[in-house]
Amino acid sequence: MLEKIVDIILNYVEPDDEITPDTRIKSELGMSSFDLVCFGDDLYDEFGVKIGADDFRRCDTVGKLAAYIGANC
């Protein structure tokens, strides 16, 4: 699941460093609010889990996001 999330992230950003479970989605990857909305839609299409703004605030790293999706799909 983590690899698929990273693949989706790479549709929006070109990070300088490797994306790890500890990578912060907004602050380290620089995803804009619009990118996050589109990213959330892509995650829904892939995993069937709706990710809203509050969820992104709680799941601020790639690993936390993967755990959240895993627990809710």
PDB file of N, CA, C and O in Angstrom:
ATOM      1  N   MET A   1       0.830  -1.194   0.000  1.00  0.00           N
ATOM      2  CA  MET A   1       0.000   0.000   0.000  1.00  0.00           C
ATOM      3  C   MET A   1       0.872   1.255   0.000  1.00  0.00           C
ATOM      4  O   MET A   1       0.581   2.223  -0.704  1.00  0.00           O
ATOM      5  N   LEU A   2       1.932   1.231   0.786  1.00  0.00           N
ATOM      6  CA  LEU A   2       2.815   2.398   0.868  1.00  0.00           C
ATOM      7  C   LEU A   2       3.398   2.740  -0.505  1.00  0.00           C
ATOM      8  O   LEU A   2       3.482   3.909  -0.881  1.00  0.00           O
ATOM      9  N   GLU A   3       3.796   1.706  -1.244  1.00  0.00           N
ATOM     10  CA  GLU A   3       4.366   1.955  -2.572  1.00  0.00           C
ATOM     11  C   GLU A   3       3.351   2.606  -3.503  1.00  0.00           C
ATOM     12  O   GLU A   3       3.708   3.492  -4.279  1.00  0.00           O
ATOM     13  N   LYS A   4       2.099   2.183  -3.438  1.00  0.00           N
ATOM     14  CA  LYS A   4       1.062   2.761  -4.295  1.00  0.00           C
ATOM     15  C   LYS A   4       0.814   4.218  -3.909  1.00  0.00           C
ATOM     16  O   LYS A   4       0.623   5.064  -4.782  1.00  0.00           O
ATOM     17  N   ILE A   5       0.816   4.517  -2.609  1.00  0.00           N
ATOM     18  CA  ILE A   5       0.640   5.900  -2.153  1.00  0.00           C
ATOM     19  C   ILE A   5       1.785   6.762  -2.676  1.00  0.00           C
ATOM     20  O   ILE A   5       1.558   7.876  -3.149  1.00  0.00           O
ATOM     21  N   VAL A   6       2.999   6.258  -2.593  1.00  0.00           N
ATOM     22  CA  VAL A   6       4.159   7.001  -3.106  1.00  0.00           C
ATOM     23  C   VAL A   6       4.018   7.221  -4.610  1.00  0.00           C
ATOM     24  O   VAL A   6       4.310   8.310  -5.103  1.00  0.00           O
ATOM     25  N   ASP A   7       3.573   6.204  -5.339  1.00  0.00           N
ATOM     26  CA  ASP A   7       3.365   6.365  -6.786  1.00  0.00           C
ATOM     27  C   ASP A   7       2.371   7.484  -7.079  1.00  0.00           C
ATOM     28  O   ASP A   7       2.570   8.272  -8.004  1.00  0.00           O
ATOM     29  N   ILE A   8       1.303   7.551  -6.290  1.00  0.00           N
ATOM     30  CA  ILE A   8       0.301   8.603  -6.485  1.00  0.00           C
ATOM     31  C   ILE A   8       0.897   9.969  -6.149  1.00  0.00           C
ATOM     32  O   ILE A   8       0.653  10.940  -6.865  1.00  0.00           O
ATOM     33  N   ILE A   9       1.668  10.053  -5.078  1.00  0.00           N
ATOM     34  CA  ILE A   9       2.323  11.310  -4.697  1.00  0.00           C
ATOM     35  C   ILE A   9       3.193  11.820  -5.843  1.00  0.00           C
ATOM     36  O   ILE A   9       3.231  13.019  -6.118  1.00  0.00           O
ATOM     37  N   LEU A  10       3.883  10.908  -6.502  1.00  0.00           N
ATOM     38  CA  LEU A  10       4.808  11.305  -7.571  1.00  0.00           C
ATOM     39  C   LEU A  10       4.094  11.898  -8.779  1.00  0.00           C
ATOM     40  O   LEU A  10       4.740  12.473  -9.655  1.00  0.00           O
ATOM     41  N   ASN A  11       2.777  11.769  -8.836  1.00  0.00           N
ATOM     42  CA  ASN A  11       2.006  12.456  -9.874  1.00  0.00           C
ATOM     43  C   ASN A  11       1.926  13.958  -9.612  1.00  0.00           C
ATOM     44  O   ASN A  11       1.616  14.735 -10.515  1.00  0.00           O
ATOM     45  N   TYR A  12       2.208  14.365  -8.373  1.00  0.00           N
ATOM     46  CA  TYR A  12       2.038  15.763  -7.967  1.00  0.00           C
ATOM     47  C   TYR A  12       3.340  16.489  -7.666  1.00  0.00           C
ATOM     48  O   TYR A  12       3.421  17.705  -7.843  1.00  0.00           O
ATOM     49  N   VAL A  13       4.350  15.774  -7.219  1.00  0.00           N
ATOM     50  CA  VAL A  13       5.607  16.423  -6.829  1.00  0.00           C
ATOM     51  C   VAL A  13       6.796  15.613  -7.321  1.00  0.00           C
ATOM     52  O   VAL A  13       6.683  14.424  -7.620  1.00  0.00           O
ATOM     53  N   GLU A  14       7.929  16.280  -7.397  1.00  0.00           N
ATOM     54  CA  GLU A  14       9.203  15.640  -7.691  1.00  0.00           C
ATOM     55  C   GLU A  14      10.122  15.918  -6.506  1.00  0.00           C
ATOM     56  O   GLU A  14      10.858  16.905  -6.507  1.00  0.00           O
ATOM     57  N   PRO A  15      10.080  15.050  -5.494  1.00  0.00           N
ATOM     58  CA  PRO A  15      10.844  15.323  -4.272  1.00  0.00           C
ATOM     59  C   PRO A  15      12.353  15.243  -4.498  1.00  0.00           C
ATOM     60  O   PRO A  15      12.837  14.527  -5.374  1.00  0.00           O
ATOM     61  N   ASP A  16      13.073  16.002  -3.680  1.00  0.00           N
ATOM     62  CA  ASP A  16      14.531  15.980  -3.740  1.00  0.00           C
ATOM     63  C   ASP A  16      15.088  14.707  -3.125  1.00  0.00           C
ATOM     64  O   ASP A  16      16.123  14.201  -3.559  1.00  0.00           O
ATOM     65  N   ASP A  17      14.399  14.188  -2.111  1.00  0.00           N
ATOM     66  CA  ASP A  17      14.853  13.003  -1.391  1.00  0.00           C
ATOM     67  C   ASP A  17      13.856  11.866  -1.566  1.00  0.00           C
ATOM     68  O   ASP A  17      12.743  12.062  -2.055  1.00  0.00           O
ATOM     69  N   GLU A  18      14.276  10.676  -1.158  1.00  0.00           N
ATOM     70  CA  GLU A  18      13.397   9.511  -1.199  1.00  0.00           C
ATOM     71  C   GLU A  18      12.197   9.735  -0.273  1.00  0.00           C
ATOM     72  O   GLU A  18      12.341  10.297   0.812  1.00  0.00           O
ATOM     73  N   ILE A  19      11.032   9.298  -0.700  1.00  0.00           N
ATOM     74  CA  ILE A  19       9.837   9.386   0.134  1.00  0.00           C
ATOM     75  C   ILE A  19       9.817   8.164   1.041  1.00  0.00           C
ATOM     76  O   ILE A  19       9.848   7.028   0.568  1.00  0.00           O
ATOM     77  N   THR A  20       9.766   8.404   2.346  1.00  0.00           N
ATOM     78  CA  THR A  20       9.742   7.344   3.348  1.00  0.00           C
ATOM     79  C   THR A  20       8.453   7.459   4.158  1.00  0.00           C
ATOM     80  O   THR A  20       7.708   8.425   3.993  1.00  0.00           O
ATOM     81  N   PRO A  21       8.179   6.487   5.031  1.00  0.00           N
ATOM     82  CA  PRO A  21       6.991   6.603   5.878  1.00  0.00           C
ATOM     83  C   PRO A  21       6.998   7.859   6.752  1.00  0.00           C
ATOM     84  O   PRO A  21       5.936   8.345   7.142  1.00  0.00           O
ATOM     85  N   ASP A  22       8.175   8.384   7.061  1.00  0.00           N
ATOM     86  CA  ASP A  22       8.267   9.576   7.915  1.00  0.00           C
ATOM     87  C   ASP A  22       8.201  10.893   7.143  1.00  0.00           C
ATOM     88  O   ASP A  22       8.218  11.962   7.754  1.00  0.00           O
ATOM     89  N   THR A  23       8.127  10.836   5.834  1.00  0.00           N
ATOM     90  CA  THR A  23       8.061  12.055   5.023  1.00  0.00           C
ATOM     91  C   THR A  23       6.757  12.789   5.288  1.00  0.00           C
ATOM     92  O   THR A  23       5.675  12.206   5.204  1.00  0.00           O
ATOM     93  N   ARG A  24       6.869  14.070   5.607  1.00  0.00           N
ATOM     94  CA  ARG A  24       5.683  14.899   5.857  1.00  0.00           C
ATOM     95  C   ARG A  24       5.102  15.337   4.515  1.00  0.00           C
ATOM     96  O   ARG A  24       5.793  15.889   3.659  1.00  0.00           O
ATOM     97  N   ILE A  25       3.814  15.070   4.365  1.00  0.00           N
ATOM     98  CA  ILE A  25       3.157  15.264   3.074  1.00  0.00           C
ATOM     99  C   ILE A  25       3.148  16.722   2.642  1.00  0.00           C
ATOM    100  O   ILE A  25       3.513  17.036   1.509  1.00  0.00           O
ATOM    101  N   LYS A  26       2.742  17.595   3.518  1.00  0.00           N
ATOM    102  CA  LYS A  26       2.598  18.994   3.106  1.00  0.00           C
ATOM    103  C   LYS A  26       3.916  19.760   3.245  1.00  0.00           C
ATOM    104  O   LYS A  26       4.353  20.415   2.299  1.00  0.00           O
ATOM    105  N   SER A  27       4.549  19.682   4.413  1.00  0.00           N
ATOM    106  CA  SER A  27       5.721  20.533   4.643  1.00  0.00           C
ATOM    107  C   SER A  27       6.968  20.067   3.892  1.00  0.00           C
ATOM    108  O   SER A  27       7.715  20.902   3.383  1.00  0.00           O
ATOM    109  N   GLU A  28       7.212  18.764   3.809  1.00  0.00           N
ATOM    110  CA  GLU A  28       8.416  18.291   3.127  1.00  0.00           C
ATOM    111  C   GLU A  28       8.223  18.150   1.622  1.00  0.00           C
ATOM    112  O   GLU A  28       9.143  18.404   0.845  1.00  0.00           O
ATOM    113  N   LEU A  29       7.026  17.746   1.217  1.00  0.00           N
ATOM    114  CA  LEU A  29       6.784  17.541  -0.212  1.00  0.00           C
ATOM    115  C   LEU A  29       6.262  18.791  -0.895  1.00  0.00           C
ATOM    116  O   LEU A  29       6.291  18.892  -2.121  1.00  0.00           O
ATOM    117  N   GLY A  30       5.782  19.751  -0.101  1.00  0.00           N
ATOM    118  CA  GLY A  30       5.319  21.013  -0.666  1.00  0.00           C
ATOM    119  C   GLY A  30       4.029  20.912  -1.454  1.00  0.00           C
ATOM    120  O   GLY A  30       3.802  21.686  -2.384  1.00  0.00           O
ATOM    121  N   MET A  31       3.185  19.963  -1.090  1.00  0.00           N
ATOM    122  CA  MET A  31       1.910  19.831  -1.800  1.00  0.00           C
ATOM    123  C   MET A  31       0.994  20.991  -1.428  1.00  0.00           C
ATOM    124  O   MET A  31       0.818  21.299  -0.249  1.00  0.00           O
ATOM    125  N   SER A  32       0.421  21.621  -2.423  1.00  0.00           N
ATOM    126  CA  SER A  32      -0.515  22.728  -2.195  1.00  0.00           C
ATOM    127  C   SER A  32      -1.856  22.169  -1.736  1.00  0.00           C
ATOM    128  O   SER A  32      -2.090  20.962  -1.798  1.00  0.00           O
ATOM    129  N   SER A  33      -2.726  23.049  -1.280  1.00  0.00           N
ATOM    130  CA  SER A  33      -4.067  22.630  -0.873  1.00  0.00           C
ATOM    131  C   SER A  33      -4.807  21.989  -2.041  1.00  0.00           C
ATOM    132  O   SER A  33      -5.506  20.990  -1.867  1.00  0.00           O
ATOM    133  N   PHE A  34      -4.653  22.563  -3.228  1.00  0.00           N
ATOM    134  CA  PHE A  34      -5.291  21.989  -4.415  1.00  0.00           C
ATOM    135  C   PHE A  34      -4.735  20.598  -4.709  1.00  0.00           C
ATOM    136  O   PHE A  34      -5.488  19.678  -5.026  1.00  0.00           O
ATOM    137  N   ASP A  35      -3.401  20.447  -4.602  1.00  0.00           N
ATOM    138  CA  ASP A  35      -2.787  19.133  -4.805  1.00  0.00           C
ATOM    139  C   ASP A  35      -3.344  18.119  -3.819  1.00  0.00           C
ATOM    140  O   ASP A  35      -3.604  16.973  -4.185  1.00  0.00           O
ATOM    141  N   LEU A  36      -3.531  18.536  -2.563  1.00  0.00           N
ATOM    142  CA  LEU A  36      -4.054  17.621  -1.550  1.00  0.00           C
ATOM    143  C   LEU A  36      -5.467  17.167  -1.879  1.00  0.00           C
ATOM    144  O   LEU A  36      -5.809  16.003  -1.668  1.00  0.00           O
ATOM    145  N   VAL A  37      -6.293  18.076  -2.395  1.00  0.00           N
ATOM    146  CA  VAL A  37      -7.661  17.702  -2.784  1.00  0.00           C
ATOM    147  C   VAL A  37      -7.609  16.663  -3.905  1.00  0.00           C
ATOM    148  O   VAL A  37      -8.290  15.639  -3.843  1.00  0.00           O
ATOM    149  N   CYS A  38      -6.805  16.931  -4.916  1.00  0.00           N
ATOM    150  CA  CYS A  38      -6.678  15.990  -6.041  1.00  0.00           C
ATOM    151  C   CYS A  38      -6.059  14.666  -5.585  1.00  0.00           C
ATOM    152  O   CYS A  38      -6.487  13.595  -6.015  1.00  0.00           O
ATOM    153  N   PHE A  39      -5.062  14.743  -4.722  1.00  0.00           N
ATOM    154  CA  PHE A  39      -4.413  13.558  -4.159  1.00  0.00           C
ATOM    155  C   PHE A  39      -5.438  12.730  -3.382  1.00  0.00           C
ATOM    156  O   PHE A  39      -5.478  11.506  -3.504  1.00  0.00           O
ATOM    157  N   GLY A  40      -6.268  13.410  -2.581  1.00  0.00           N
ATOM    158  CA  GLY A  40      -7.324  12.719  -1.841  1.00  0.00           C
ATOM    159  C   GLY A  40      -8.295  12.010  -2.772  1.00  0.00           C
ATOM    160  O   GLY A  40      -8.731  10.895  -2.486  1.00  0.00           O
ATOM    161  N   ASP A  41      -8.634  12.649  -3.880  1.00  0.00           N
ATOM    162  CA  ASP A  41      -9.518  12.020  -4.873  1.00  0.00           C
ATOM    163  C   ASP A  41      -8.863  10.780  -5.483  1.00  0.00           C
ATOM    164  O   ASP A  41      -9.521   9.758  -5.684  1.00  0.00           O
ATOM    165  N   ASP A  42      -7.572  10.876  -5.774  1.00  0.00           N
ATOM    166  CA  ASP A  42      -6.855   9.721  -6.325  1.00  0.00           C
ATOM    167  C   ASP A  42      -6.792   8.576  -5.316  1.00  0.00           C
ATOM    168  O   ASP A  42      -6.922   7.409  -5.685  1.00  0.00           O
ATOM    169  N   LEU A  43      -6.592   8.915  -4.046  1.00  0.00           N
ATOM    170  CA  LEU A  43      -6.573   7.883  -3.006  1.00  0.00           C
ATOM    171  C   LEU A  43      -7.935   7.208  -2.895  1.00  0.00           C
ATOM    172  O   LEU A  43      -8.022   5.993  -2.715  1.00  0.00           O
ATOM    173  N   TYR A  44      -8.994   8.002  -3.005  1.00  0.00           N
ATOM    174  CA  TYR A  44     -10.345   7.436  -2.970  1.00  0.00           C
ATOM    175  C   TYR A  44     -10.556   6.487  -4.151  1.00  0.00           C
ATOM    176  O   TYR A  44     -11.094   5.392  -3.985  1.00  0.00           O
ATOM    177  N   ASP A  45     -10.137   6.906  -5.322  1.00  0.00           N
ATOM    178  CA  ASP A  45     -10.279   6.059  -6.508  1.00  0.00           C
ATOM    179  C   ASP A  45      -9.517   4.744  -6.351  1.00  0.00           C
ATOM    180  O   ASP A  45      -9.987   3.693  -6.787  1.00  0.00           O
ATOM    181  N   GLU A  46      -8.351   4.807  -5.731  1.00  0.00           N
ATOM    182  CA  GLU A  46      -7.499   3.620  -5.591  1.00  0.00           C
ATOM    183  C   GLU A  46      -7.925   2.711  -4.438  1.00  0.00           C
ATOM    184  O   GLU A  46      -7.953   1.488  -4.583  1.00  0.00           O
ATOM    185  N   PHE A  47      -8.260   3.320  -3.285  1.00  0.00           N
ATOM    186  CA  PHE A  47      -8.496   2.530  -2.074  1.00  0.00           C
ATOM    187  C   PHE A  47      -9.935   2.563  -1.567  1.00  0.00           C
ATOM    188  O   PHE A  47     -10.302   1.770  -0.700  1.00  0.00           O
ATOM    189  N   GLY A  48     -10.756   3.474  -2.099  1.00  0.00           N
ATOM    190  CA  GLY A  48     -12.142   3.573  -1.649  1.00  0.00           C
ATOM    191  C   GLY A  48     -12.309   4.232  -0.297  1.00  0.00           C
ATOM    192  O   GLY A  48     -13.336   4.060   0.358  1.00  0.00           O
ATOM    193  N   VAL A  49     -11.307   4.985   0.126  1.00  0.00           N
ATOM    194  CA  VAL A  49     -11.347   5.682   1.417  1.00  0.00           C
ATOM    195  C   VAL A  49     -11.329   7.182   1.150  1.00  0.00           C
ATOM    196  O   VAL A  49     -10.430   7.687   0.478  1.00  0.00           O
ATOM    197  N   LYS A  50     -12.310   7.885   1.671  1.00  0.00           N
ATOM    198  CA  LYS A  50     -12.388   9.343   1.513  1.00  0.00           C
ATOM    199  C   LYS A  50     -11.419   9.989   2.498  1.00  0.00           C
ATOM    200  O   LYS A  50     -11.476   9.720   3.698  1.00  0.00           O
ATOM    201  N   ILE A  51     -10.535  10.837   1.994  1.00  0.00           N
ATOM    202  CA  ILE A  51      -9.550  11.544   2.811  1.00  0.00           C
ATOM    203  C   ILE A  51      -9.861  13.030   2.714  1.00  0.00           C
ATOM    204  O   ILE A  51      -9.734  13.626   1.644  1.00  0.00           O
ATOM    205  N   GLY A  52     -10.267  13.625   3.821  1.00  0.00           N
ATOM    206  CA  GLY A  52     -10.585  15.044   3.845  1.00  0.00           C
ATOM    207  C   GLY A  52      -9.464  15.867   4.456  1.00  0.00           C
ATOM    208  O   GLY A  52      -8.427  15.331   4.849  1.00  0.00           O
ATOM    209  N   ALA A  53      -9.678  17.164   4.532  1.00  0.00           N
ATOM    210  CA  ALA A  53      -8.662  18.080   5.070  1.00  0.00           C
ATOM    211  C   ALA A  53      -8.294  17.724   6.506  1.00  0.00           C
ATOM    212  O   ALA A  53      -7.118  17.755   6.867  1.00  0.00           O
ATOM    213  N   ASP A  54      -9.285  17.387   7.327  1.00  0.00           N
ATOM    214  CA  ASP A  54      -9.000  17.008   8.715  1.00  0.00           C
ATOM    215  C   ASP A  54      -8.147  15.749   8.782  1.00  0.00           C
ATOM    216  O   ASP A  54      -7.268  15.629   9.636  1.00  0.00           O
ATOM    217  N   ASP A  55      -8.410  14.813   7.879  1.00  0.00           N
ATOM    218  CA  ASP A  55      -7.624  13.579   7.848  1.00  0.00           C
ATOM    219  C   ASP A  55      -6.169  13.873   7.491  1.00  0.00           C
ATOM    220  O   ASP A  55      -5.257  13.283   8.070  1.00  0.00           O
ATOM    221  N   PHE A  56      -5.949  14.778   6.543  1.00  0.00           N
ATOM    222  CA  PHE A  56      -4.577  15.137   6.176  1.00  0.00           C
ATOM    223  C   PHE A  56      -3.860  15.851   7.322  1.00  0.00           C
ATOM    224  O   PHE A  56      -2.643  15.725   7.458  1.00  0.00           O
ATOM    225  N   ARG A  57      -4.592  16.593   8.139  1.00  0.00           N
ATOM    226  CA  ARG A  57      -3.954  17.238   9.297  1.00  0.00           C
ATOM    227  C   ARG A  57      -3.510  16.186  10.313  1.00  0.00           C
ATOM    228  O   ARG A  57      -2.429  16.296  10.891  1.00  0.00           O
ATOM    229  N   ARG A  58      -4.343  15.170  10.530  1.00  0.00           N
ATOM    230  CA  ARG A  58      -3.989  14.102  11.478  1.00  0.00           C
ATOM    231  C   ARG A  58      -2.933  13.165  10.896  1.00  0.00           C
ATOM    232  O   ARG A  58      -2.039  12.707  11.608  1.00  0.00           O
ATOM    233  N   CYS A  59      -3.040  12.892   9.630  1.00  0.00           N
ATOM    234  CA  CYS A  59      -2.131  11.961   8.951  1.00  0.00           C
ATOM    235  C   CYS A  59      -1.112  12.773   8.163  1.00  0.00           C
ATOM    236  O   CYS A  59      -1.138  12.797   6.932  1.00  0.00           O
ATOM    237  N   ASP A  60      -0.230  13.425   8.873  1.00  0.00           N
ATOM    238  CA  ASP A  60       0.682  14.370   8.225  1.00  0.00           C
ATOM    239  C   ASP A  60       1.890  13.712   7.562  1.00  0.00           C
ATOM    240  O   ASP A  60       2.613  14.370   6.815  1.00  0.00           O
ATOM    241  N   THR A  61       2.119  12.422   7.824  1.00  0.00           N
ATOM    242  CA  THR A  61       3.219  11.721   7.164  1.00  0.00           C
ATOM    243  C   THR A  61       2.662  10.629   6.253  1.00  0.00           C
ATOM    244  O   THR A  61       1.507  10.221   6.379  1.00  0.00           O
ATOM    245  N   VAL A  62       3.492  10.176   5.352  1.00  0.00           N
ATOM    246  CA  VAL A  62       3.081   9.127   4.421  1.00  0.00           C
ATOM    247  C   VAL A  62       2.727   7.851   5.190  1.00  0.00           C
ATOM    248  O   VAL A  62       1.760   7.169   4.849  1.00  0.00           O
ATOM    249  N   GLY A  63       3.496   7.532   6.210  1.00  0.00           N
ATOM    250  CA  GLY A  63       3.232   6.333   7.007  1.00  0.00           C
ATOM    251  C   GLY A  63       1.919   6.403   7.763  1.00  0.00           C
ATOM    252  O   GLY A  63       1.174   5.423   7.805  1.00  0.00           O
ATOM    253  N   LYS A  64       1.625   7.549   8.360  1.00  0.00           N
ATOM    254  CA  LYS A  64       0.352   7.716   9.070  1.00  0.00           C
ATOM    255  C   LYS A  64      -0.813   7.624   8.096  1.00  0.00           C
ATOM    256  O   LYS A  64      -1.857   7.056   8.418  1.00  0.00           O
ATOM    257  N   LEU A  65      -0.632   8.180   6.911  1.00  0.00           N
ATOM    258  CA  LEU A  65      -1.681   8.118   5.896  1.00  0.00           C
ATOM    259  C   LEU A  65      -1.918   6.669   5.469  1.00  0.00           C
ATOM    260  O   LEU A  65      -3.066   6.247   5.329  1.00  0.00           O
ATOM    261  N   ALA A  66      -0.853   5.911   5.263  1.00  0.00           N
ATOM    262  CA  ALA A  66      -0.986   4.502   4.884  1.00  0.00           C
ATOM    263  C   ALA A  66      -1.697   3.711   5.980  1.00  0.00           C
ATOM    264  O   ALA A  66      -2.541   2.864   5.686  1.00  0.00           O
ATOM    265  N   ALA A  67      -1.361   3.981   7.238  1.00  0.00           N
ATOM    266  CA  ALA A  67      -2.016   3.294   8.355  1.00  0.00           C
ATOM    267  C   ALA A  67      -3.498   3.642   8.411  1.00  0.00           C
ATOM    268  O   ALA A  67      -4.335   2.771   8.645  1.00  0.00           O
ATOM    269  N   TYR A  68      -3.821   4.911   8.197  1.00  0.00           N
ATOM    270  CA  TYR A  68      -5.220   5.351   8.204  1.00  0.00           C
ATOM    271  C   TYR A  68      -6.010   4.658   7.095  1.00  0.00           C
ATOM    272  O   TYR A  68      -7.113   4.164   7.325  1.00  0.00           O
ATOM    273  N   ILE A  69      -5.448   4.626   5.910  1.00  0.00           N
ATOM    274  CA  ILE A  69      -6.133   3.978   4.791  1.00  0.00           C
ATOM    275  C   ILE A  69      -6.294   2.483   5.072  1.00  0.00           C
ATOM    276  O   ILE A  69      -7.358   1.912   4.834  1.00  0.00           O
ATOM    277  N   GLY A  70      -5.235   1.858   5.578  1.00  0.00           N
ATOM    278  CA  GLY A  70      -5.298   0.432   5.891  1.00  0.00           C
ATOM    279  C   GLY A  70      -6.363   0.102   6.919  1.00  0.00           C
ATOM    280  O   GLY A  70      -7.000  -0.949   6.840  1.00  0.00           O
ATOM    281  N   ALA A  71      -6.562   0.986   7.876  1.00  0.00           N
ATOM    282  CA  ALA A  71      -7.561   0.763   8.925  1.00  0.00           C
ATOM    283  C   ALA A  71      -8.977   1.051   8.457  1.00  0.00           C
ATOM    284  O   ALA A  71      -9.939   0.614   9.089  1.00  0.00           O
ATOM    285  N   ASN A  72      -9.118   1.783   7.354  1.00  0.00           N
ATOM    286  CA  ASN A  72     -10.448   2.215   6.916  1.00  0.00           C
ATOM    287  C   ASN A  72     -10.888   1.657   5.566  1.00  0.00           C
ATOM    288  O   ASN A  72     -11.960   2.015   5.078  1.00  0.00           O
ATOM    289  N   CYS A  73     -10.089   0.795   4.956  1.00  0.00           N
ATOM    290  CA  CYS A  73     -10.552   0.255   3.664  1.00  0.00           C
ATOM    291  C   CYS A  73     -10.964  -1.194   3.796  1.00  0.00           C
ATOM    292  O   CYS A  73     -11.378  -1.810   2.815  1.00  0.00           O
TER     293      CYS A  73
END
